[in-house]
Amino acid sequence: MTGQAKTPEPRRLYQQIADQIRELVDGGEFAPGARLPPERELAQRLGVSRPSLREALIALEIDGSVEIRMGSGVYVSVQPPEVRSGTKSLGESPSELMQARAALEGASVQLASSRITPAAMENLRATLDAMRHEIDAGRKPLDQDRQFHVIIAEQSGNGVLARLVENLFDERHSPISAQLRVKFEDKNTWIFALQEHEAILAALEARDPLLAQAAMHLHLDSSRRRWVEN
């Protein structure tokens, strides 16, 4: 009995866009060392959104095809690698990932607002205090950020929802999401994130499900914008 053939993984939009850009380079549109057009212009030319274009450019930088120079632009590598099979998958699209997180975590925080225990509330406050300490010390509070979101998801009372939230959160360690963090996360972005977490906690303390959901949506949408639209 023969096994079934493995279904090919669908190519993500940023992979398709990266391949389009590489085809322009290979076709002589942009010579090695040349600067690519600004994001807005290139996005219009390709008929794609700027967030999707930025993800594609990050993917191209990871495989060595381009160099992103902050404040200067994106340049074709002088000796770009030979890529025959197209851009490989580097994880889920960060912008789509944040949209999915907003949908799931908006639901989890709404459920948690009426179920969260005093002990969990204390844990959230302690987590934010630790987050503030890490930011003040010039470190990225990745562990505290994860803990904050996981505690809320667990307090929803829905184990499946909590597990999905954890899985989506951990996708931020994929190559493309990690590279976006390197490029666009700094102390100021974490200060904004902390303020948004404070608003979520305040809504939970008020036991206001709609306010909590709105605060979570605002936080995750703002995080997405800081990553892929700034």
N, C-alpha and C positions, 0 to 999 in steps of 0.2 A: 504493500500500500504506500503510495507516494504522498509526501506531505504537500500541503497547499503552499503555493508560491506566496512569498511575503509581499504584502501590498506596499508599494513605494510610499514613503512619507510625502504628503503634499508640500510643495515648496512655499515657504512663507513670502509675504509680499516684499520684505526687505531683501530677500535673496534674489527675487526677480528684478528688482530695481538695481541692485548691485551688478547683476549680469548685464543690464542695459548700459550702465555706465562703463563697464569693462569693454563692451562691444564698441562704444564710441572711442575709447582709448586705442583698442586694437585696430580700429578702422582709420586711425590717424587724425581723429577729430581733436584730440588733446595729446600733445607730445610728452614724452618723459620729462619731468621737471616743471611742466606747465601748471598754472593755477587754474582750477576749475571755476566756472561761473559761480557767483554768489548763490546761496541756498535757494532764495526765492526765485531767482531766474532759472536755475536748473530744475527746480520742482515744476515750474510752469512748462518748461520745455518737455519734460518727461510726462507731464499730466498726472503728477502724484502729489500727495500732501507733503508739507515740510517735515512733519514728524517721521513719516515713512522714509523720506529721503535721508534724513539724519541717521536713522537706523542703518540704512544701506551704506552710508559713508563710514559709519563705525565698523561695519562688517568688512568693508574694503580695507580699512586701516588695520584691522586685526590680521588679515591675511597678507598684509604688506603691499597692497596695490596702490594705496594713497597714504599721504601724510597730512594729518590735521594739525595745523599750527594755529593755536588759539590767538585770536586778534588779527590774524593775517589771512587765513583761508585754507583751502584744501588743495594739495598739490599731488600730481601724479608722481609716483615713485620713479626715481631715475632708473632703477633696475627692478621693475615690477615682476612679481613671480609669474611663472607660467601656470595658468589654471585652465584645465581642459574640461572638467566636469561641472563647472559652475560653482557659485558661492555655496559653501557648505552651511548647514544649519548651526547657528551659534546660540540657540535657545529661542524661547518665545519672543514675539515682538514686544518690547517694553511698553509701548503705548497701549497695545491690546491687553497686555498683562494688567496694567493699572486700571483699565476699564472693567476687566473681569473682577479684580479685587474690589472695586467700588461697589459693584453689584452684590457680591457675596458679603462683604464686610458691612455694607449698609444694612443688609438683612440681619446679620449677626448682632450688630450693636443695637438694633431696634429690639430684638428679642432679649438681649442682655439687660436692657434698661429696666425691665420689670423683674428680672431674676437675679441680678448680681448681688452677691453676698457682701456684708461689711468687710470680711477678710479680703475678698478680691479687690474691693475698692481701696483698701489700705495698700495692697500689693501694687495696684496701678499708681498710686501716689508715690510709693517708694521707687518704682521704676522710673517715673518722671524725674524724681530727685537725682537718681543715679545718672539719668540721661543728661541732665543739666551739668552734673559734675564732669562727665566725659567731654561735653562740648567746651566747658570752661578750660579744660586741660588740653584742648586742641586735638582731641581724639574723636573719631566717628563712633557714635553710640549704636552700632549695628545690633548688638545683642539686646540692648534695652529696647530698641525700636521693635524688634521681633517679639520680645516678651510682652510688650504692651498690647500688640495686636492679637497675640495668641491668647492672652488672659481674657480679653473681651470675647473672642470667638468661643472659648471654652465655657464662658458664662451664658452663652446663648441657650445652653441645654440641648444642643443638637450636635451629636458627635460627628456626623457626616460633614456638616457645615464647618465645624472646627478643623477637621482634617483637611478639607479643601482649602481653607484659609491658610493653613500652615504650608501646604504644598505650593500654593501660588506665591506666598511670601518668599519661600526658599528659592524660587526661580530667579530671584534677583541676584543670585550667585552665578548665573549662567554667564558665559563669556561676553555676550553683547550687553547685558545689563550691568555687569561689573565694569566694563569699559566706559559705559555712560556715567557711572558713579565717579570714576577716576576723573573724567573730563568736567563734569558739571556739578559735583557735590563739593561744598566747602563749608566753612564754619557758619556763614550766613544762611545757607540753605537749611542747615540743621537747626539754627535758631528759629527759623520760620516753622519748621516741622514740630519743634517743641511747643511753640505757641498753639499750633493746630491740635496737638495732642491734649494740651491743657483745656481747650474748648470742648473736646470730646469728653474728657473726664468731668467737666463741669455739667454737661448735659446728662451724663450718667448719674451724677450726684443729685441732679434735679429730678431724676426718674422721668425724663421727658423723651419718649421714643422718637418722635419726629425731629426734635432738635438734635438728638444724638445721631440720627441717620444723616441729617443735613450736615452736621459737623464732620462726620466721617467722609461723606461725599466730597465736601470742600477740601479736606486734607488730601485725599488721594488724587483728586483732580489737580490740585496745586502741585503735588509731587510729580505728577505726569508732566505738567507744564515746565517745571524746573528741569526735568530730565531732557525732554525732547523739543521744547518750544522756546527756550530762553535765548 
